[in-house]
Each structure stands twice: as structure tokens, then as C-alpha cells.
Amino acid sequence: MESADRQKTFAIYTLGCKVNQYDSEAIARQLRGLGLRQVAFGEQADAYVVDTCTVTAEADRKSRKMVHRALRLQEDAVVAVTGCAPAWDAERFSRLTGVRLVTGNEGKSGLAAAIAEALGVSPLCPAPTDGGLAVSAGVTMGTTSSTPRARAYLKVQDGCEHGCSYCIVPLVRGPERSKPIGDVVEEARGRLREGFRELVVTGVRLGSYRDGNGTARSSLASLLRELSKLDGLTRIRLSSLDPPDLCLELVQTIASLPKVCNHVHLPLQSGDSEILAAMRRGYEADEFRAAVAALRQAIPGVALTTDVMVGFPGETEAQFENTVKVCRECAFSRLHVFQYSKRPGTAAADRAEQVPEPVKRARSARLRREGQDLSDAFARQFVGRTVAVLTEQYDSETSDVEGLTEHYVRVRARASRCCPGELVAVAVESARQGALQGKEVRADHPGEQH
């Protein structure tokens, strides 16, 4: 017979973007603060949370699959579904037998308290909220004891008003809003006190970040300057920037602040201007090339990663080849390739010239091969050099350390024992599959190579 005072447990599964990952850890931290213990998602638990994604049909399918898995894991568990999928269509989850709680993104800040109430747990204190971003302001990834304290997400912005013709995000994330700089800095200090050394500044449309109201609002560049003043912070990484938001001030700020990683994620989506116009991306292929050139001139050696969509309605073979050409010219260090899929309520879903699935699959495979070649070429330039690696994990059996460089290149190296979050100097000996291998070089201050 189960003890009445047994500590209740919960598990969370997260799909989708870095903003969702932040939101999930917000919920997890609140649940831990309410006295629950976190376990792995595959284990038996008293409550399961599935933080969903619906940006593509595949993400939506995976979200539904994980909800059904949660329902099978533990009889009578409280199953909660949140995120973008129920924000778009809550009813399809509400009618599932066993699902107890369903909420979109706007209800995430109250979800922990609702789960505790459903479990009969008396909260010691109310769960915090974050002033309109639907997550706690004091929450990031990696606060459980089993998670390396190397990198934490810092959500500073939510929502999107851009209206790309294929994108459902504005419909499920709502209007753009930003956290005040003071609140962001205070949260960052909290993460540093917990031992994190890299902060990933993230948002749904990060480049639209503005602090305050009226005409004299501070920009993302201002926020980066304030964060860079924090003692104990090794790295600041930006999650993603849209080309129209890449103004001169922001480029110069990234270039001038040593703590900001020499890595920019700049979504391309297509290298063909006609397709970009149909997508409503707000730039042409040549304007994207100009943005890349500006970054490379201001930040020599910068790593550029990107997202590319294949099979947008009406995309011809010639237009796809234009995308391949731009990817090669821009020499991206990593490509995230995905196939277009109809999303309900978007303008592109009604376009007549839908690309056949076999064609989309072939183009996706081709571009992924191109992307691997680009990743390999980018990694090879570091062979024979010493790079600074922020440690994520250490394998005591093999004496191997694993982590990332500021250029977002994964490294595995032979090293003496070190702790997550420690900066280690590694002499790179080889590169394979876009990753680096080497050995530790003992140094008191390995530093970053800009």
C-alpha cells in the first residue's frame, strides 16, 4: 500500500524550439518548488507534462504520439498537455480519455499549480509568474542535479507578428512582447549563481526585442551590452535572428563584445527571391547575401547556421537549385533542413501548386548531404588549432570531455577530470562528421579565440 506522504513525482517531454524548452523547465522548476520530484519521462510518475509543437505536420504528429505514450505509462497519472498544439486545437486533446489538463502557451504559468492541486499537493508558496510571457522569469534549463550546469536558456521575448505565409506560430504564440532589461539581467544573475556559464538568449522573434514603451525603447543590442557586464558569465549565445532584424547596431555589438559567441543562426528558408516573396519573408536572396557579407566583414570567422525549407508550394527545380547555390555561397556551418507541410489557417496551405511528397523528400535528402559537406568543411579549419570548449559532460571511464566551442562545433577530447561549465583548452587533432576530436591543453585560462 502506498504511503500517503510519499513524495509525488512528475516527468516532462518537450518538443520544438528553444522557447518551448525554456517554458518546460519553467514548469519543472515550479513543480519542484511545490515539492514534487522530477523523473525521466519513460519512468512511472504521478504526473506527465507534454509540451507540444505544431510548427510542422511532423512535429504535430510527434506531439500526439507523446501524449498517447504518457497515457500508457502510468494508470491514473495526471496527464497535462500544453504548448502550441493545444493553443491551436485544444479540443482534440481534451477529448482523450485520461488527459486531465489542457492549456495553450498563455496558461503555462498556472499549470504547475493546477497539477499540484490535481495531485492533492498543498503548495508551500504560490508558483511565480513572469509578467506576461506565460512562464516564470526565474527559470531556465538544467536546474536538476542530473543536468550539466553549462548552458541555460534566457527567454527575453515571445510572440511574432511577422506573418510568414507558411507559419502557424503567430496564431499560437500571440503578439510580440518583451521582458524588461532589468528583469532579464536579474534572471541572468540567478543562473550564474546556480553555476551556469553560458546563457542562450532566446525568443520567438528575438530580433524584435524591445525594452519599455514609446519611442526611446532599448534594443537587443542594449540588452547584450548589459548582460556582458555580468561577472562570472563566460558566453552569451543568440538563439536565432531574422535577416530584417540584423541592423548595423546589432552587428557591431555582436562583433565588439568578447562574451558574445561568434555564432549567428540566420534562417534562410529559401535562396530564391520569388519563393521568398511568396513566403512573405521580407527580404530577397541578394539582401540575405548582403546580411551574410556584413556579418563576415564585421566578425571574421563567424559561424553561420541556418534553417532551410524545401518543397514550398510552387517551388520548381530551378528555384530549389537557387537555394542550394546560396547555401554554398554562404558557407554555412550547419543546415537545419525541413520539408514544407500544410498548416491550417496559413495562406500557403491554400496554394494550388503543392509539391509532391517524393519530390520534397528527394530535395530534403540532397540538401542534407550538401549541409553535411558544409559542416565538414567548416570543422576542418580548426584542425591544428587550440579551441576553448565549454564542458557539458565528462566520461570518467574514457577520460573524455565533451562540449561546444563558441562557434557551435561539438568537441570530444581526452582530458583530466573537469566539471560541467568549465572552460577547457583543446588542441584539435581531427575533424569528422562536422565534429572535432583532440586532447586537453593544460592552461589556467583557455579563453575564447575570436
C-alpha positions as CSV (number, residue, x, y, z in Angstrom):
1,M,0.0,0.0,0.0
2,E,1.4,3.4,-1.0
3,S,2.3,5.8,1.8
4,A,0.1,8.9,2.0
5,D,3.1,11.1,2.5
6,R,5.1,9.7,-0.4
7,Q,6.7,12.5,-2.4
8,K,4.8,12.9,-5.7
9,T,6.7,12.7,-9.0
10,F,6.4,14.2,-12.4
11,A,8.0,13.9,-15.8
12,I,8.1,16.3,-18.8
13,Y,8.6,15.7,-22.5
14,T,9.4,18.8,-24.7
15,L,9.0,19.1,-28.4
16,G,10.0,22.1,-30.6
17,C,12.1,25.2,-30.2
18,K,14.3,26.6,-27.5
19,V,11.5,28.8,-26.3
20,N,9.5,25.7,-25.6
21,Q,12.5,24.1,-23.8
22,Y,12.7,27.2,-21.6
23,D,8.9,27.1,-20.9
24,S,9.1,23.4,-20.0
25,E,11.9,24.0,-17.5
26,A,9.8,26.9,-16.1
27,I,7.1,24.4,-15.4
28,A,9.5,21.9,-14.0
29,R,11.1,24.4,-11.6
30,Q,7.7,25.4,-10.3
31,L,6.7,21.8,-9.7
32,R,10.0,21.2,-7.9
33,G,9.3,24.3,-5.8
34,L,5.9,22.9,-4.9
35,G,7.5,19.7,-3.5
36,L,7.4,17.3,-6.5
37,R,10.4,15.2,-7.6
38,Q,11.3,15.1,-11.3
39,V,11.9,11.7,-13.0
40,A,12.7,10.7,-16.6
41,F,9.8,10.7,-19.0
42,G,9.9,6.9,-19.5
43,E,9.6,6.2,-15.8
44,Q,6.4,5.8,-13.8
45,A,5.3,9.2,-12.4
46,D,2.3,10.8,-10.7
47,A,2.1,13.4,-13.4
48,Y,3.2,13.8,-17.0
49,V,3.5,17.1,-19.0
50,V,3.8,17.1,-22.7
51,D,4.9,20.5,-24.1
52,T,3.9,20.3,-27.7
53,C,4.9,21.8,-31.1
54,T,2.8,22.2,-34.2
55,V,5.0,24.2,-36.5
56,T,5.1,21.3,-38.9
57,A,2.8,18.4,-39.5
58,E,5.6,16.0,-38.3
59,A,6.0,18.0,-35.1
60,D,2.3,17.8,-34.5
61,R,2.3,14.1,-35.1
62,K,5.1,13.6,-32.6
63,S,3.3,15.7,-30.1
64,R,0.2,13.5,-30.3
65,K,2.3,10.4,-30.2
66,M,4.0,11.5,-26.9
67,V,0.6,12.4,-25.4
68,H,-0.6,8.8,-26.1
69,R,2.7,7.4,-24.7
70,A,2.2,9.4,-21.5
71,L,-1.3,8.0,-21.1
72,R,0.1,4.4,-21.3
73,L,3.0,5.0,-18.9
74,Q,1.1,5.1,-15.6
75,E,-2.6,4.4,-14.9
76,D,-4.4,7.2,-13.1
77,A,-1.5,9.7,-13.6
78,V,-2.3,13.3,-14.2
79,V,-1.5,13.9,-17.9
80,A,-1.2,17.6,-18.9
81,V,-0.9,18.8,-22.5
82,T,0.4,22.3,-23.1
83,G,2.2,24.4,-25.8
84,C,1.4,25.2,-29.4
85,A,-0.7,22.2,-30.4
86,P,-3.5,22.8,-27.9
87,A,-3.1,26.5,-28.5
88,W,-4.3,25.8,-32.0
89,D,-6.8,23.0,-31.2
90,A,-7.4,22.2,-27.6
91,E,-10.5,20.0,-28.1
92,R,-8.6,17.1,-29.8
93,F,-6.6,16.7,-26.6
94,S,-9.4,17.4,-24.2
95,R,-11.5,14.6,-25.5
96,L,-8.7,12.0,-25.0
97,T,-9.6,9.7,-22.1
98,G,-7.1,10.2,-19.3
99,V,-5.9,13.7,-20.3
100,R,-6.7,15.9,-17.2
101,L,-5.3,19.3,-18.1
102,V,-5.0,21.1,-21.4
103,T,-3.7,24.6,-22.0
104,G,-2.0,26.7,-24.6
105,N,1.0,28.8,-24.1
106,E,-0.9,31.5,-22.2
107,G,-1.8,29.1,-19.4
108,K,1.7,27.7,-18.8
109,S,2.4,29.9,-15.8
110,G,-0.5,28.3,-13.9
111,L,0.0,24.7,-15.0
112,A,2.3,23.7,-12.1
113,A,-0.3,24.8,-9.5
114,A,-3.1,23.0,-11.4
115,I,-1.0,19.8,-11.4
116,A,-0.3,20.1,-7.7
117,E,-4.0,20.7,-7.0
118,A,-5.0,17.6,-9.1
119,L,-2.5,15.5,-7.1
120,G,-3.7,16.9,-3.8
121,V,-0.4,18.5,-3.0
122,S,-0.6,21.6,-0.8
123,P,1.8,24.2,-2.2
124,L,4.2,25.8,0.3
125,C,4.1,29.0,-1.7
126,P,2.4,30.2,-4.9
127,A,4.1,29.4,-8.2
128,P,5.7,32.6,-9.7
129,T,4.6,34.2,-12.9
130,D,6.6,36.3,-15.3
131,G,4.7,39.4,-16.2
132,G,3.1,38.4,-19.5
133,L,5.4,35.9,-21.0
134,A,3.5,33.0,-19.7
135,V,6.5,31.5,-17.9
136,S,8.4,32.1,-14.7
137,A,11.0,34.8,-15.1
138,G,13.3,32.9,-12.8
139,V,13.5,29.6,-14.7
140,T,16.0,28.1,-17.2
141,M,17.2,24.7,-18.4
142,G,19.4,22.5,-16.4
143,T,18.4,23.0,-12.8
144,T,18.1,19.4,-11.8
145,S,21.1,17.7,-10.2
146,S,21.5,15.3,-13.1
147,T,21.8,18.0,-15.7
148,P,25.2,19.6,-16.5
149,R,25.3,23.2,-15.5
150,A,26.9,24.5,-18.6
151,R,24.2,26.3,-20.6
152,A,21.0,27.9,-19.6
153,Y,18.2,29.4,-21.8
154,L,17.2,33.0,-21.1
155,K,13.9,33.8,-22.7
156,V,13.6,37.5,-23.3
157,Q,10.8,37.7,-25.9
158,D,7.7,35.8,-27.0
159,G,5.2,36.1,-29.9
160,C,5.5,37.0,-33.6
161,E,3.7,39.5,-35.8
162,H,5.6,38.9,-39.0
163,G,3.1,36.7,-40.7
164,C,5.1,34.4,-43.0
165,S,2.6,32.7,-45.3
166,Y,3.5,29.1,-44.2
167,C,3.9,29.7,-40.4
168,I,1.3,29.0,-37.7
169,V,3.5,30.5,-34.9
170,P,1.7,33.9,-34.8
171,L,-1.6,32.1,-34.3
172,V,-0.4,30.0,-31.4
173,R,2.2,32.3,-29.7
174,G,0.4,35.6,-29.9
175,P,1.7,39.2,-30.3
176,E,5.2,40.2,-29.7
177,R,6.2,41.2,-26.2
178,S,9.5,41.5,-24.3
179,K,10.8,41.3,-20.8
180,P,12.3,44.5,-19.3
181,I,16.1,44.6,-19.3
182,G,16.2,44.8,-15.6
183,D,14.2,41.6,-15.2
184,V,16.4,39.8,-17.7
185,V,19.6,40.8,-16.0
186,E,18.3,39.7,-12.6
187,E,17.3,36.3,-14.0
188,A,20.8,36.0,-15.6
189,R,22.4,36.7,-12.2
190,G,20.3,33.8,-10.8
191,R,21.5,31.4,-13.5
192,L,25.1,32.4,-12.8
193,R,24.6,31.8,-9.1
194,E,23.4,28.3,-10.0
195,G,26.7,27.7,-11.8
196,F,25.8,28.2,-15.5
197,R,28.5,29.8,-17.6
198,E,26.8,30.2,-21.0
199,L,23.4,31.9,-21.5
200,V,21.4,31.3,-24.6
201,V,19.3,34.4,-25.2
202,T,16.1,33.2,-26.9
203,G,12.7,34.4,-28.2
204,V,10.2,33.5,-30.8
205,R,11.4,36.6,-32.8
206,L,14.4,37.6,-30.9
207,G,15.4,40.5,-33.1
208,S,12.2,42.3,-32.3
209,Y,13.2,42.6,-28.6
210,R,12.4,46.0,-27.1
211,D,12.5,47.1,-23.5
212,G,9.9,49.6,-22.3
213,N,7.3,51.7,-24.2
214,G,7.3,54.6,-26.5
215,T,10.0,55.8,-29.0
216,A,13.0,55.5,-26.7
217,R,12.9,51.7,-26.3
218,S,16.1,49.8,-25.8
219,S,17.0,47.2,-28.4
220,L,18.5,43.7,-28.3
221,A,22.0,45.3,-28.7
222,S,21.4,47.2,-25.5
223,L,20.4,44.0,-23.7
224,L,23.6,42.3,-24.9
225,R,25.7,45.2,-23.6
226,E,24.1,44.9,-20.2
227,L,24.4,41.1,-20.0
228,S,28.1,41.3,-21.0
229,K,28.9,43.3,-17.8
230,L,27.9,40.4,-15.6
231,D,30.8,38.8,-13.6
232,G,31.1,35.0,-14.0
233,L,29.5,34.9,-17.4
234,T,31.7,33.2,-20.0
235,R,29.5,33.2,-23.1
236,I,26.3,34.8,-24.5
237,R,24.8,32.9,-27.4
238,L,21.9,34.2,-29.6
239,S,19.3,31.6,-30.5
240,S,18.1,33.0,-33.9
241,L,17.9,36.2,-35.8
242,D,15.7,37.0,-38.8
243,P,17.6,38.9,-41.6
244,P,15.4,42.0,-41.5
245,D,16.3,42.4,-37.8
246,L,20.0,42.3,-38.4
247,C,20.7,46.1,-38.1
248,L,24.1,47.7,-38.1
249,E,24.0,48.4,-34.4
250,L,23.3,44.8,-33.6
251,V,26.1,43.5,-35.9
252,Q,28.6,45.9,-34.4
253,T,27.5,45.0,-30.9
254,I,28.0,41.3,-31.5
255,A,31.4,42.0,-33.0
256,S,32.5,44.2,-30.2
257,L,31.5,42.1,-27.2
258,P,34.0,39.3,-26.4
259,K,31.4,37.3,-24.4
260,V,29.0,37.1,-27.4
261,C,29.7,33.9,-29.3
262,N,31.0,34.2,-32.9
263,H,27.9,32.2,-34.0
264,V,24.7,33.6,-35.6
265,H,21.7,31.5,-36.6
266,L,20.2,33.3,-39.6
267,P,17.2,31.4,-41.1
268,L,17.4,31.5,-44.9
269,Q,14.3,29.3,-45.7
270,S,14.8,29.7,-49.5
271,G,17.5,31.0,-51.7
272,D,15.1,32.1,-54.5
273,S,13.6,35.6,-54.4
274,E,10.2,34.6,-55.9
275,I,9.8,31.9,-53.3
276,L,10.9,34.2,-50.5
277,A,8.2,36.7,-51.7
278,A,5.6,34.0,-51.7
279,M,6.7,33.1,-48.2
280,R,6.4,36.7,-47.1
281,R,9.9,36.6,-45.5
282,G,10.5,40.3,-46.0
283,Y,13.8,40.0,-47.9
284,E,15.2,38.9,-51.2
285,A,18.1,36.4,-51.9
286,D,20.6,39.2,-52.6
287,E,19.6,41.0,-49.4
288,F,20.3,37.8,-47.5
289,R,23.7,37.6,-49.1
290,A,24.4,41.2,-48.1
291,A,23.5,40.4,-44.5
292,V,25.9,37.4,-44.5
293,A,28.6,39.6,-46.1
294,A,28.1,42.2,-43.4
295,L,28.4,39.6,-40.7
296,R,31.6,38.1,-42.2
297,Q,33.2,41.5,-42.6
298,A,32.4,42.6,-39.0
299,I,33.2,39.2,-37.4
300,P,35.9,37.3,-39.2
301,G,35.5,33.6,-38.8
302,V,31.9,33.8,-37.7
303,A,29.9,30.6,-37.7
304,L,26.6,30.9,-39.6
305,T,23.9,28.3,-39.2
306,T,20.5,28.3,-40.9
307,D,17.1,26.8,-41.5
308,V,16.0,25.9,-45.0
309,M,12.6,24.8,-46.1
310,V,12.2,22.6,-49.2
311,G,9.0,22.0,-51.2
312,F,7.2,25.2,-50.6
313,P,4.2,25.3,-52.9
314,G,5.2,26.2,-56.4
315,E,8.9,25.6,-55.8
316,T,10.5,24.5,-59.1
317,E,13.7,22.5,-59.6
318,A,15.4,25.7,-60.7
319,Q,14.3,27.6,-57.6
320,F,15.5,24.7,-55.4
321,E,18.9,24.9,-57.2
322,N,19.0,28.6,-56.3
323,T,18.6,27.6,-52.7
324,V,21.5,25.1,-53.0
325,K,23.6,27.8,-54.6
326,V,23.0,30.3,-51.8
327,C,23.8,27.7,-49.1
328,R,27.1,27.0,-50.8
329,E,27.9,30.7,-51.3
330,C,27.2,31.5,-47.6
331,A,29.3,28.5,-46.4
332,F,27.0,27.8,-43.5
333,S,28.5,25.7,-40.7
334,R,25.2,23.8,-40.2
335,L,21.9,23.4,-42.1
336,H,18.6,22.5,-40.5
337,V,16.6,21.2,-43.4
338,F,12.9,20.6,-43.2
339,Q,10.1,19.9,-45.6
340,Y,7.1,22.2,-46.1
341,S,3.9,20.9,-44.7
342,K,0.4,22.5,-44.8
343,R,-0.5,24.2,-41.6
344,P,-4.2,25.0,-41.1
345,G,-5.0,28.7,-41.1
346,T,-2.0,29.8,-43.1
347,A,-2.0,31.4,-46.5
348,A,0.3,28.9,-48.1
349,A,-2.0,26.0,-47.2
350,D,-4.4,27.2,-49.8
351,R,-1.9,27.5,-52.7
352,A,-2.7,25.2,-55.6
353,E,0.8,24.2,-56.6
354,Q,1.6,21.8,-53.8
355,V,4.9,19.9,-54.4
356,P,4.6,16.1,-54.4
357,E,5.9,14.4,-51.3
358,P,8.5,12.3,-53.1
359,V,10.0,15.4,-54.6
360,K,10.1,17.1,-51.2
361,R,11.9,14.0,-49.7
362,A,14.4,14.0,-52.6
363,R,15.2,17.7,-52.2
364,S,15.5,17.4,-48.5
365,A,18.0,14.5,-48.8
366,R,20.0,16.3,-51.3
367,L,20.2,19.5,-49.2
368,R,21.1,17.5,-46.1
369,R,24.1,16.0,-48.0
370,E,25.1,19.5,-49.0
371,G,24.8,20.6,-45.4
372,Q,27.0,17.7,-44.2
373,D,29.7,18.7,-46.7
374,L,29.5,22.3,-45.5
375,S,29.7,21.2,-41.8
376,D,32.7,19.1,-42.5
377,A,34.5,21.9,-44.4
378,F,33.8,24.3,-41.5
379,A,35.1,21.9,-38.9
380,R,38.3,21.1,-40.8
381,Q,39.6,24.6,-40.4
382,F,40.1,24.0,-36.7
383,V,42.4,21.0,-37.1
384,G,45.8,22.0,-35.7
385,R,44.4,24.9,-33.7
386,T,43.5,25.2,-30.0
387,V,39.9,25.9,-29.2
388,A,38.1,26.7,-26.0
389,V,35.4,24.1,-25.1
390,L,32.6,24.7,-22.6
391,T,32.3,21.3,-20.9
392,E,28.9,19.7,-20.9
393,Q,29.9,16.2,-19.6
394,Y,32.9,14.1,-18.6
395,D,33.2,10.4,-19.0
396,S,35.3,9.0,-16.2
397,E,35.7,5.6,-17.9
398,T,37.3,7.0,-21.1
399,S,38.6,10.3,-19.6
400,D,36.8,12.1,-22.4
401,V,35.3,15.5,-22.1
402,E,32.5,16.7,-24.4
403,G,31.2,20.2,-25.1
404,L,30.8,23.0,-27.6
405,T,33.1,25.7,-29.0
406,E,31.8,29.3,-29.3
407,H,31.3,28.5,-33.0
408,Y,28.8,25.8,-32.0
409,V,31.0,23.0,-33.1
410,R,30.9,19.8,-30.9
411,V,34.2,18.6,-29.5
412,R,35.3,15.4,-27.8
413,A,38.7,15.3,-26.2
414,R,40.9,13.4,-23.8
415,A,41.2,15.4,-20.6
416,S,41.7,15.3,-16.9
417,R,38.6,15.3,-14.8
418,C,36.6,18.5,-15.1
419,C,33.2,19.8,-14.2
420,P,30.3,20.8,-16.4
421,G,30.5,24.5,-17.2
422,E,34.3,24.5,-17.0
423,L,36.2,26.1,-20.0
424,V,38.8,23.7,-21.3
425,A,41.5,24.3,-23.9
426,V,41.6,21.6,-26.6
427,A,44.3,21.0,-29.2
428,V,42.2,19.8,-32.2
429,E,43.7,16.7,-33.9
430,S,41.0,15.7,-36.3
431,A,37.5,16.5,-37.7
432,R,34.8,14.0,-38.5
433,Q,31.1,14.4,-39.4
434,G,31.3,18.1,-38.5
435,A,32.7,17.5,-35.0
436,L,36.2,17.8,-33.6
437,Q,38.5,15.4,-31.7
438,G,41.6,16.3,-29.7
439,K,43.3,16.5,-26.4
440,E,43.3,18.9,-23.5
441,V,46.0,21.5,-23.3
442,R,46.6,22.5,-19.7
443,A,46.1,26.2,-19.2
444,D,44.9,28.3,-16.3
445,H,42.7,30.5,-18.7
446,P,42.0,28.8,-22.0
447,G,40.0,31.8,-23.2
448,E,38.0,32.2,-26.4
449,Q,39.5,32.7,-29.8
450,H,37.7,35.5,-31.6
